[in-house]
Amino acid sequence: MKYVLPLITIIVALIILIDIAAYNYLNTTSQNFNNTIIKIEKDVNNGKWDSAKNKIEKLDKTWNKINSKWAILIEHNEIDEIDITLAKLKSYIYTNNKNFSLAELKTLNEKFKHIPVSEKLILENIL
Amino acid sequence: MLIIFFRTLILYFMVVVVMRIMGKQQIGQLQPYEFVVALMIADLVAVPMQNKGIPLLSGIIPILTLMVSQLFLSYISMKSLRCRSLICGTPAILIKKGKIITSQLQQERYNINDLLEELRVAGYPNIADVEYAILETNGNLSVIPKVTKRPVNPEDLNLSPQYEGLPLPIIIDGQIIEKNIKDANIDLNMLNDQLKMWKVDDIKDVILASLDPNNILTVYKREE
């Protein structure tokens, strides 16, 4: 029985550490994505479609690298939703459709904002 | 991760409290309606524990509802004999005066192999030794052996053994149980004297000390 308390402490400490690290990781990566989205939004508003295309390609590549790591931490349907929105956004930008591009950019922005919030340890999320 | 950790903790302690309120019977001894509640609670808890999308309340409310229903059914079955037989069923006599009642076996969907197995578990490998076998409402088989096959009692030998009361634990895990000292009507000096006889220097070395009705202390010390 001597090992019970240390074992409980180690497991709880491990869960807390993993949670803090996971939250920080999700927060910083989603902020980076949102910064890029804001830049793309400016390009779309100013009609700089080539620059917007380059940026969305970069964002897509980064997302493809990161989403497998996110899959460990968040629900998979949220990743699927981001995949779908990103695919729509790409096609709207490639067809120079300003209104739809802006709408999808906002949606993507909200989704990236929502993920760290949904993983944050607050009473609202527990209950 | 910590969200799931806390949700699991909340639900776990809630189920422990609910189970404590619902009664002391073990899973194998549950009545059908209690068994159903235990199964449903296990299933209800698992989903909100892991799915953060579901509000915790939608897990808590059904558990509380089940607890209330279970308490209601157990209250009714306690108050009314007729309801008790409806809710819990009635015991079925499978062997009566040494004869197997096949109609009852069929009604309870109990085959001869099940009966023999349960009799063996109860310590009666030979069915001929059994006078009565009763299938209780919680699924246990009670066996009453023939008079010639039952164990001998002191009464059979015309013996009158001394009264045996309940031994009281006085020290558990190095801690004196004050309530039992009062019940046993002994003082601490007497306890210390008896502990000295057992060569106990520190009370913390005692894992269990129990006092029998003749005020004799038995001490079990911790391994060194």
Interface residues (C-beta under 8 A of the other chain):
Chain A: I15 I16 I18 D19 A22 L73 E75 S118 E119 L121 N125 I126 L127
Chain B: M1 L2 I3 F5 F6 R7 I10 K52 G53 P55 L56 L57
